[in-house]
Each structure stands twice: as structure tokens, then as C-alpha cells.
Amino acid sequence: MVAEDFHERVGLCGAGKLLLTLNQHLSNGTADLNCGHSHLLGSNDSASRMQCVYVWMCLCLCGMGLCDVLQEKQVDFGLRVFSELSRSSPNQNLAFSPYGISSVMGMAQLGASGSTLKALTSSMGFSLQERGVPRQQRLLQRDLSREEAVQLISGVMVERKLTLEKSFRRGLGKAYQSTPHQVDFSRPDKALHVINDWVSDYTEGSIPNFLSSDALTEETRLVLLNAIHFRGLWKVPFDPKLTQERLFRCANGSTVSVPMMMITQRFNYGDFVTEDGVDYDVIEVPYEGDDLSMLLVSPFERDMPLSTVTYGLDVKTLQEWREGLRSVNRQLALPRFSIDSEMDLKSALTRLGLDDIFSQKKADFSRITIEEPLCVSKVLQRVKIEVDEEGTKGAAATAAVIFSRMAVEEITLDRPFLFLIQHKPTGAVLFMGEVNQPQQH
């Protein structure tokens, strides 16, 4: 094995991004997160003014500069999908992986042709069928995988009797270093077991039963997969002895008692203004090694919806945040929380112009196989996020199921807020989320 091949097999690429967006509704009395908007409060703000927390968790990871354009396009695509999910379920917790959806849709793009390829390229902003782009994707994956805190893989499960086009196989290898695994979809229960075991293995057991019993049928031909596992330890952990119950005011105006973690140190911090004149601030909490960090974002005005900050969020905005941060001494109060989201992304993708891929009449995946016409039946994702005094645990699984067509100043996050976890050298995004009502898990 030559050195280049070895390096490309160890990791993921040059400007990668993973963006998990978390969204899960939690009714009263449940143990997960659910609130409304976000705020970073000054020292003169009392705990009684705490509001619920809308948390956006973006875990940005990417490699060193080789894939900047591809990375930015993937992050923007993930942000748009997140935006659609957030709009369809307002005031709910949301956990999502933009990198996961970009990877799975990228694999689908490799097998698309005609109007289906045009729709995917237009919506995603890039084409893995263009010369040189598959290599950029491979390098992006490689660089991400080199991060000790990140485990990342893409896979394809294919019906054992289906003959794949050579160009599709080559594309999977070039872009994702993935070789299709043959399964027997004529026995859906057995195939389900194989896929769920694969996801469980690559998420360190965090997502043991990804697909439900009705996800596959005898008409299933392929399942495109992406799995992510993240375990980041804070550079300076929160002292559990300082954690105390405090009120958190949710988007709907209700309040809940949450375990609020406390720490005082120097943080990178900045205050910004949206195009509509909404003031908000951003604080960065670093993980061990300094390459990864969480960005916490909240409007100044406690009654200002978090959507006023997250609307129109793109890569350029993330870059502006990084450039505008400065080192200041602050006391940070951050809720301990966990989110577990399951979602069907079909509606969100359809609203982004990808309805063709789900159409039995219009879908064209003839670059996958010419034996029978195919279409996507569903695109599923599950994301788990836990934030505590030690750090952050995150896991995400994404699947596209393809069928035969014939079948000091205190900064207190005590209200909805946006948070991102980012790889600072490259700016890629792994996880993203909104927290509306953090409650002890």
C-alpha cells in the first residue's frame, strides 16, 4: 500500500463538514430537551428571568484547506435542510447531521442521471460526477476521520441479485472509500438486522435500532448509509459541584428547572447584528486539542425568537463569527441536556426541489443499475446528543432507502439558544441543534 493510499484510508478530507441538527418535541414531564429561544444574559440579569432554551448544535469538523468549496456547499445544503426541519416543527428540540445528509445524498447523486441528477446538483450546489470532486470528498472524509474525537463512515447495502453499474461502484470507492455489501432483501428481517448492527457498531452502540421493522420490504434494492460518532471532552471541564438547579424559560413562556453548569474563565466571545438589526452574541467553548469547539449563540433581547438569528444562516455567517471573536473573561452558565431525534427527511428534501428522487415516474437512477428503474422511498436520520460537565457525546445515522419503482459578566443560557461544534482550522460543521426545554435526562 503506498503512503497516499494509506493516508486516504485512515481518515476523511480537507474541508469536511458534519452538521447534525437536533429537533425533538418533548412534552411536559419528559426527560429530554424542548424550549424556545436563546439568550446570553449579562450579570445584571437574574435567574428569574431565565427563558427556555432553543439550542442549535452544530459540530463543525473539516480538513485542511483542500476542499473548501465542496465543504461550504455541503454545509450550506445541510443548513437549508435544517431550516426546513425547524420551520416545520417550531419551538421543538432539533438534532440533525448536515454532514450525514450531504453524504447520503452525495452517494445518491453518483447514481443519478438526467433530470434527477440536475435536481440533486441544483439543490446541493455541487456534483460528485464532476471530475476531481470525488477525490475532494474522499480527502474531506479522510481529514475528518483523523480527528481522535470523530468516527465517520459511509456504506452501501445492495440486493445480492442486483448488478451495479461499474461507474457507480468506482464513484463510491473514489468519493467515500466504500464497497457495496450484498444483503438479501427478499428477507427484510434479516437485512434489517445486518443494517442495524452496522449502524450500532459505527456509533459505539449509541444507535442500536436505527431502522424500524417496516423500513424495508422485498422491493428494497439499496440502502445508502452514513454513521457518525463523536466524543469531545471540554478543554476545561465544568466542576459538577458548581452545577445547580435554575429556571429555564421556554419559547412558549413556560419555565422548567434544569441543571445549570457553571464555569468562569477566558472565552472567545463576540457580539453581532443581523441584517434586520437583531443584536446577538456568540461564545466559544473549546474541546481538548483546541481544533474542535462549541459555539453558543443567543439574541440579546430575551423575548426575541431564536429564528431571528438562525434565519438565513450560512457558511459566510459562521466565518464572520470566527473572525469577530475576542478573548474575554466570562462566567458561563450552560444547561446540562440530552436530545434524541428521529426524523423522516422526505418532506424537507421535497421542499428543496428534490421531489423527483421520490417519484416512481420521474426518478432516474440508471447510473446505479440498468436492470430495473429505481426511486428513493424514504430518507431517515436519527441523532443523539448529550452535553454534560465532562464534554459532549454525539451520534448520528442517516439512510436513504432505494426501492424498485415496481415497489464575570455572567453569560447564562437560560432560554432558547443556538450552539455549534466546529473544527476551527477548517470550519466544517458536524452537529447542529435547537434546545427548547432542557430537562435533566
ROVODREN-119754 format. One record per residue (C-alpha): residue number from 0; x, y, z. Coordinates in steps of 0.25 Angstrom, whole numbers, plus 2048, in hexadecimal, padded with zeros to 3 digits. Each point is the difference from the previous one (the first is absolute). Layout:
{NUM {X Y Z}};
...
! end
This chain:
{0 {800 800 800}};
{1 {806 80D 7FC}};
{2 {801 80C 80A}};
{3 {7F5 808 7F9}};
{4 {7F6 7F4 800}};
{5 {803 7FD 80F}};
{6 {7FD 80F 804}};
{7 {7F3 800 7F8}};
{8 {7FC 7F3 806}};
{9 {802 805 80E}};
{10 {7F7 80D 800}};
{11 {7F8 80A 7F9}};
{12 {802 80C 7F8}};
{13 {805 80E 7FF}};
{14 {7F5 809 804}};
{15 {7F5 7F7 805}};
{16 {7F3 803 807}};
{17 {7F7 7F9 808}};
{18 {7F4 807 805}};
{19 {7F6 7F9 809}};
{20 {7F4 807 803}};
{21 {7F8 7FC 80B}};
{22 {7F1 801 801}};
{23 {7F7 7F9 809}};
{24 {7F3 804 807}};
{25 {7FF 7FD 80E}};
{26 {7F3 801 808}};
{27 {800 804 80F}};
{28 {806 7F5 809}};
{29 {809 7FA 7F6}};
{30 {80F 7FF 802}};
{31 {805 807 7F3}};
{32 {801 80E 7FB}};
{33 {7F6 809 7FB}};
{34 {7FF 80F 800}};
{35 {7FF 80D 7F8}};
{36 {80B 80A 7FE}};
{37 {80D 803 805}};
{38 {807 80B 808}};
{39 {80E 803 806}};
{40 {7FD 809 80C}};
{41 {808 80A 807}};
{42 {804 800 80F}};
{43 {7F4 809 803}};
{44 {7F6 7F6 7FB}};
{45 {7FA 7F8 80B}};
{46 {7FD 7F1 7FF}};
{47 {7F1 803 801}};
{48 {801 806 7F2}};
{49 {806 7F3 7FA}};
{50 {7F9 7FC 7F4}};
{51 {7FF 7F2 7F9}};
{52 {80B 7FC 7F7}};
{53 {7FF 7FE 7F1}};
{54 {80D 7F9 7FD}};
{55 {807 7FF 7F3}};
{56 {80B 7F6 801}};
{57 {80A 800 7F4}};
{58 {80C 7F8 801}};
{59 {809 805 7F5}};
{60 {80C 7F8 7FC}};
{61 {808 801 7F4}};
{62 {80E 7FD 7FA}};
{63 {80B 80A 7FC}};
{64 {7FC 808 7F4}};
{65 {7FF 7F7 7F4}};
{66 {7F1 7FF 7FF}};
{67 {7FC 80E 804}};
{68 {7F6 802 7F5}};
{69 {7FA 7F2 802}};
{70 {7FF 801 80F}};
{71 {7F9 80E 7FF}};
{72 {7F6 7FA 7F6}};
{73 {7FD 7F4 809}};
{74 {7FF 809 80D}};
{75 {7F6 809 7F8}};
{76 {7F8 7F4 7FC}};
{77 {7FF 7FB 80E}};
{78 {7FC 80D 805}};
{79 {7F5 801 7F6}};
{80 {7FB 7F3 804}};
{81 {801 803 80F}};
{82 {7F8 80D 7FD}};
{83 {7F5 7F8 7F9}};
{84 {7FF 7F7 80C}};
{85 {800 80B 80A}};
{86 {7F5 808 7F9}};
{87 {7F7 7F3 800}};
{88 {801 7FE 80F}};
{89 {802 80D 806}};
{90 {803 801 80F}};
{91 {805 7F2 801}};
{92 {80E 7FA 802}};
{93 {807 7FC 7F4}};
{94 {80C 7F8 7FD}};
{95 {805 7FE 7F2}};
{96 {80D 7FC 7F9}};
{97 {802 808 7F3}};
{98 {80D 7F8 7FD}};
{99 {7F8 7F3 801}};
{100 {7F5 805 7F6}};
{101 {80B 806 7F7}};
{102 {807 7F3 7FF}};
{103 {7F4 7F7 7FE}};
{104 {7FA 80A 7F5}};
{105 {80E 800 7FA}};
{106 {800 7F1 7FE}};
{107 {7F2 801 7FA}};
{108 {806 80B 7F7}};
{109 {80A 7F6 7FB}};
{110 {7F5 7F7 7FB}};
{111 {7F7 80B 7FA}};
{112 {7FF 804 7F2}};
{113 {7F7 80A 7F7}};
{114 {7F7 809 807}};
{115 {802 7F9 80E}};
{116 {80F 803 7FF}};
{117 {7FD 80E 7FC}};
{118 {7F6 802 80C}};
{119 {80A 7FA 80A}};
{120 {80C 809 7FB}};
{121 {7F7 80C 800}};
{122 {7FB 7FE 80E}};
{123 {80D 7FB 806}};
{124 {809 80B 7F8}};
{125 {80A 7F5 7FC}};
{126 {801 7F4 7F8}};
{127 {809 7F3 803}};
{128 {7FF 7FC 7F2}};
{129 {809 80C 7FC}};
{130 {80F 7FD 7FE}};
{131 {808 801 80D}};
{132 {7F4 802 809}};
{133 {800 7F1 805}};
{134 {80F 802 804}};
{135 {7FC 80C 808}};
{136 {7F5 7F9 807}};
{137 {80A 7F5 803}};
{138 {80A 809 806}};
{139 {7F5 807 808}};
{140 {7FC 7F3 806}};
{141 {80F 7FD 803}};
{142 {803 80D 807}};
{143 {7F3 7FF 809}};
{144 {804 7F1 804}};
{145 {80D 805 804}};
{146 {7FA 807 80C}};
{147 {801 7F7 80C}};
{148 {7F2 804 805}};
{149 {7F9 7FC 7F3}};
{150 {7FD 7F3 7FA}};
{151 {7FA 801 7F2}};
{152 {7FC 7F6 7F5}};
{153 {7F7 7FF 7F4}};
{154 {7FA 7F3 7FB}};
{155 {7F7 7F9 7F6}};
{156 {7F7 7F4 801}};
{157 {7FC 7FA 7F3}};
{158 {7F7 7F5 7FC}};
{159 {809 7F4 7FD}};
{160 {7F9 7FD 7F3}};
{161 {801 80E 7FB}};
{162 {80B 803 7F6}};
{163 {806 80E 802}};
{164 {806 809 7F5}};
{165 {80F 800 801}};
{166 {800 810 800}};
{167 {7F8 800 80C}};
{168 {809 7F6 807}};
{169 {80C 808 7FC}};
{170 {7F9 80D 805}};
{171 {7FD 7FA 80E}};
{172 {80F 7FC 801}};
{173 {806 80D 7FC}};
{174 {7F7 809 808}};
{175 {7FC 7F8 80C}};
{176 {80A 7F4 800}};
{177 {7F4 7F8 801}};
{178 {7FE 7F2 7FA}};
{179 {7F1 7FB 7FF}};
{180 {7FC 7F5 809}};
{181 {7F7 7F6 7FB}};
{182 {7F4 7FC 808}};
{183 {7F3 7F8 7FD}};
{184 {7F4 80A 800}};
{185 {7F7 7F5 7FD}};
{186 {801 7FD 80F}};
{187 {7FE 80E 805}};
{188 {801 7FC 80F}};
{189 {80E 7FA 7FE}};
{190 {804 80C 7F7}};
{191 {7FB 80A 80B}};
{192 {808 7F8 80B}};
{193 {80D 802 7F7}};
{194 {7FE 80F 7FE}};
{195 {7FC 803 80E}};
{196 {80D 7F8 805}};
{197 {808 808 7F6}};
{198 {7FB 80D 806}};
{199 {801 7FC 80E}};
{200 {80F 7FC 7FE}};
{201 {804 80D 7FA}};
{202 {7F9 809 80A}};
{203 {806 7F8 80C}};
{204 {7F2 7FA 804}};
{205 {7FA 80E 801}};
{206 {7F5 7FD 7F5}};
{207 {7FD 7F1 801}};
{208 {7F3 7FF 7F9}};
{209 {801 80B 7F5}};
{210 {7F6 7FA 7F6}};
{211 {7F2 7FC 804}};
{212 {7FA 7F2 7FC}};
{213 {7F8 807 7F5}};
{214 {80B 807 7FA}};
{215 {804 7F5 7F6}};
{216 {7F8 7F8 7F6}};
{217 {803 7F5 7F6}};
{218 {800 80B 7F6}};
{219 {80C 807 806}};
{220 {80C 800 7F7}};
{221 {80A 809 808}};
{222 {802 808 80D}};
{223 {80A 80B 800}};
{224 {806 802 80E}};
{225 {808 80A 808}};
{226 {804 7FF 80E}};
{227 {807 80A 809}};
{228 {805 7FE 80F}};
{229 {806 80C 808}};
{230 {806 801 80E}};
{231 {806 80D 803}};
{232 {805 804 80E}};
{233 {800 80E 804}};
{234 {80E 807 801}};
{235 {7FC 805 80D}};
{236 {7F5 7F7 806}};
{237 {7F4 806 808}};
{238 {801 7FD 80F}};
{239 {7F4 7F7 804}};
{240 {800 806 80E}};
{241 {7FC 80D 7FA}};
{242 {7F4 7FB 7F8}};
{243 {7F3 805 806}};
{244 {7F1 7FF 7FC}};
{245 {7FC 80D 7F9}};
{246 {7F4 804 7F8}};
{247 {7FF 800 7F1}};
{248 {7F6 807 7F9}};
{249 {7FA 7F9 7F4}};
{250 {7FC 806 7F3}};
{251 {7F1 7FE 804}};
{252 {803 809 80C}};
{253 {800 7F4 80A}};
{254 {80B 7FE 809}};
{255 {807 7F3 804}};
{256 {80B 7FD 80A}};
{257 {80D 7FB 7FA}};
{258 {80E 7FC 805}};
{259 {808 80C 7FC}};
{260 {80F 7FE 7FF}};
{261 {809 80C 804}};
{262 {80F 804 7FC}};
{263 {808 80C 801}};
{264 {80C 802 7F6}};
{265 {804 807 7F4}};
{266 {7F8 7FD 7F3}};
{267 {800 805 7F2}};
{268 {7F3 809 7FF}};
{269 {7FA 809 7F6}};
{270 {7F3 809 7FF}};
{271 {7FA 801 7F2}};
{272 {7F4 806 7F9}};
{273 {7F7 7F9 7F6}};
{274 {7FC 807 7F3}};
{275 {7F2 803 806}};
{276 {807 807 80C}};
{277 {7FF 7F5 80A}};
{278 {80C 800 80A}};
{279 {805 7F3 805}};
{280 {80D 7FA 806}};
{281 {809 7F4 7FD}};
{282 {809 7F9 80A}};
{283 {809 7F4 7FD}};
{284 {803 7F5 80A}};
{285 {80C 7F8 7FB}};
{286 {802 7F1 801}};
{287 {80E 7F9 803}};
{288 {80A 802 7F5}};
{289 {7F9 80E 7FC}};
{290 {7FD 7FB 7F2}};
{291 {7F1 7FE 804}};
{292 {7F7 809 807}};
{293 {7F2 803 803}};
{294 {7FA 80E 7FC}};
{295 {7F4 804 809}};
{296 {7F7 80B 7F9}};
{297 {7F5 808 806}};
{298 {7F8 80D 7FE}};
{299 {802 80B 80A}};
{300 {7F2 803 802}};
{301 {7FA 7F5 808}};
{302 {7F2 800 7F8}};
{303 {807 800 7F3}};
{304 {7FD 7F3 7F8}};
{305 {80C 7F7 7FD}};
{306 {7FC 800 7F2}};
{307 {804 80E 7FE}};
{308 {80E 7FC 802}};
{309 {800 7F2 7F9}};
{310 {7F8 805 7F3}};
{311 {809 801 7F4}};
{312 {80B 7FA 808}};
{313 {80C 7FC 7F6}};
{314 {80E 7FD 7FF}};
{315 {804 80F 7FF}};
{316 {7F9 803 80D}};
{317 {808 7F5 807}};
{318 {80D 806 7FA}};
{319 {7FB 80E 805}};
{320 {7FE 7FA 80E}};
{321 {80E 7FA 801}};
{322 {807 80D 7FB}};
{323 {7F8 808 80A}};
{324 {803 7F9 80C}};
{325 {80A 805 80B}};
{326 {805 7FB 80D}};
{327 {7F8 805 80C}};
{328 {7FE 7FB 80F}};
{329 {7F2 7FB 802}};
{330 {7F8 7F7 809}};
{331 {7F8 7F6 7F8}};
{332 {7F3 7F9 804}};
{333 {7FC 7F5 7F7}};
{334 {7F5 7F6 801}};
{335 {804 7F1 801}};
{336 {7F7 7FA 7F6}};
{337 {7FE 7F4 7F6}};
{338 {7F8 7FF 7F3}};
{339 {7FB 7F4 7F8}};
{340 {7FA 803 7F3}};
{341 {7FA 7F7 7F5}};
{342 {7FB 806 7F3}};
{343 {7FC 7FD 7F2}};
{344 {806 80A 7F7}};
{345 {7F8 7FD 7F4}};
{346 {7F7 80D 802}};
{347 {80C 809 802}};
{348 {807 7FB 7F4}};
{349 {7F4 801 7F7}};
{350 {7FE 80F 804}};
{351 {80F 802 7FC}};
{352 {7FC 7FB 7F2}};
{353 {804 7F1 801}};
{354 {7F2 7FB 7FE}};
{355 {805 7F9 7F3}};
{356 {808 7F6 808}};
{357 {7F4 7FA 807}};
{358 {7F7 800 7F3}};
{359 {7FE 7F2 7FA}};
{360 {7FD 807 7F3}};
{361 {80C 80A 800}};
{362 {80B 7FA 808}};
{363 {80C 7FC 7F7}};
{364 {80B 7F8 808}};
{365 {805 7F9 7F3}};
{366 {80E 802 804}};
{367 {7FE 7F7 80C}};
{368 {7FA 7F4 7F7}};
{369 {7F9 7FE 7F3}};
{370 {7F9 7F4 804}};
{371 {7F4 807 806}};
{372 {7FC 80E 803}};
{373 {802 805 80E}};
{374 {7FB 80B 809}};
{375 {802 805 80E}};
{376 {7F5 7FC 80A}};
{377 {805 807 80C}};
{378 {80C 807 806}};
{379 {801 7FE 80F}};
{380 {809 806 80B}};
{381 {802 7FE 80F}};
{382 {809 809 808}};
{383 {804 7FF 80F}};
{384 {807 80B 808}};
{385 {804 801 80E}};
{386 {807 80C 807}};
{387 {805 7FF 80E}};
{388 {80B 805 809}};
{389 {80A 7F7 7F9}};
{390 {7FD 803 7F2}};
{391 {7F7 7FC 7F4}};
{392 {7FC 7F2 7FA}};
{393 {7F9 800 7F3}};
{394 {7FC 7F5 7F6}};
{395 {7F8 801 7F3}};
{396 {7FB 7F6 7F6}};
{397 {7FB 804 7F2}};
{398 {7F9 7F6 7F6}};
{399 {7FA 802 7F2}};
{400 {7F8 7F3 7FD}};
{401 {7FF 7FE 7F1}};
{402 {7F5 7F7 7FA}};
{403 {7FD 7FA 7F3}};
{404 {7F5 809 7FA}};
{405 {7F8 7F4 7FE}};
{406 {800 801 80F}};
{407 {862 89C 8A3}};
{408 {7F6 806 7F8}};
{409 {7F8 7F4 801}};
{410 {7FB 7F9 7F3}};
{411 {7F4 7F8 804}};
{412 {7FA 7F7 7F5}};
{413 {7F3 7FF 808}};
{414 {7F7 802 7F3}};
{415 {800 7FA 7F2}};
{416 {80E 801 7FA}};
{417 {808 7FC 7F3}};
{418 {80C 7F7 802}};
{419 {80A 7FB 7F6}};
{420 {80C 7F7 802}};
{421 {80B 804 7F6}};
{422 {80E 7FB 7FB}};
{423 {807 80E 800}};
{424 {80B 7FD 7F7}};
{425 {7F6 7FD 7F4}};
{426 {7F2 804 805}};
{427 {7F9 7F4 7FC}};
{428 {7F3 7FD 808}};
{429 {7FC 7F3 806}};
{430 {7F4 802 80A}};
{431 {7F6 80A 801}};
{432 {7F4 802 809}};
{433 {7F5 808 807}};
{434 {7FC 7FE 80E}};
{435 {7F3 805 805}};
{436 {7FE 7F9 80D}};
{437 {80C 7FA 807}};
{438 {7FC 7F7 80B}};
{439 {809 7F6 808}};
{440 {801 7F3 7F8}};
! end
